[in-house]
Amino acid sequence: MMDWETPEVEVIERCLGKAGEIQLQRRGSEYEIIYNGVFLMATYNGASEKAAIREAIKKITVRDKDSLSVLMGGLGAGFSLREALDFKAVKRVVVSEIEPAVIRWNRGPLGQFNNWAIFDPRVELINGDFVELLKAEAAGAVRDYSKAYEIVMVDTDNGSSWLSLPANYYLYRTEGLKLISHCLVPGGVACFWCQERETALEKHLAEIFSEVHYNTVTEKTGKEGAYFLAIK
């Protein structure tokens, strides 16, 4: 029996988050995060998040690929962040995480799964709403092109069909997608993690970005994770 098949779980911490109850629990040697009673993420997943960053870097068509800046919405178990930091070309990663507990858990038991990514000096970790950060970053990039990013990673939800916060609906519609585009340099890439292909999201992406690619990855549990890459 694999750890993720173990029926017994140990609750490590349960607390009130920004949008309800959030819980960290251990299943065997692995950890899971439960949000309002619904499974959100686990340390035995993460291959698709890593692949999204990896493939985004491959698809970037900017002239200077040796000095990349990345903007991330959602810290989770730190897998996307770790993958970005493993590229020497990545010089700066700004991560927005709305839940203080998730940040605290990455300083504790989750840190071992991402090689303590949040302590890397290239990381700027912001405890706040990703939508609000996007608005500020987009305004800054419009005023000063040098403040734009090569990659924007949206990993705040289980795709647009299962939102961790109702307000995140904004991220997947025209106005939010335009903000994300404004944060990117021409040739930059936006990544959107999802559980499955979402035709409505794909349509909206195609209206804003020049190219849209959909990919799936099989996690070690045998289930699929997926992501969209949208090129500005």
Beta strands, then each sheet from edge to edge (+ up, - down):
strand 1: 10-17
strand 2: 20-27
strand 3: 30-35
strand 4: 38-42
strand 5: 68-73
strand 6: 90-96
strand 7: 123-126
strand 8: 149-154
strand 9: 184-194
strand 10: 211-218
strand 11: 224-231
sheet 1: 1+ 2- 3+ 4-
sheet 2: 7+ 6+ 5+ 8+ 9+ 11- 10+
end
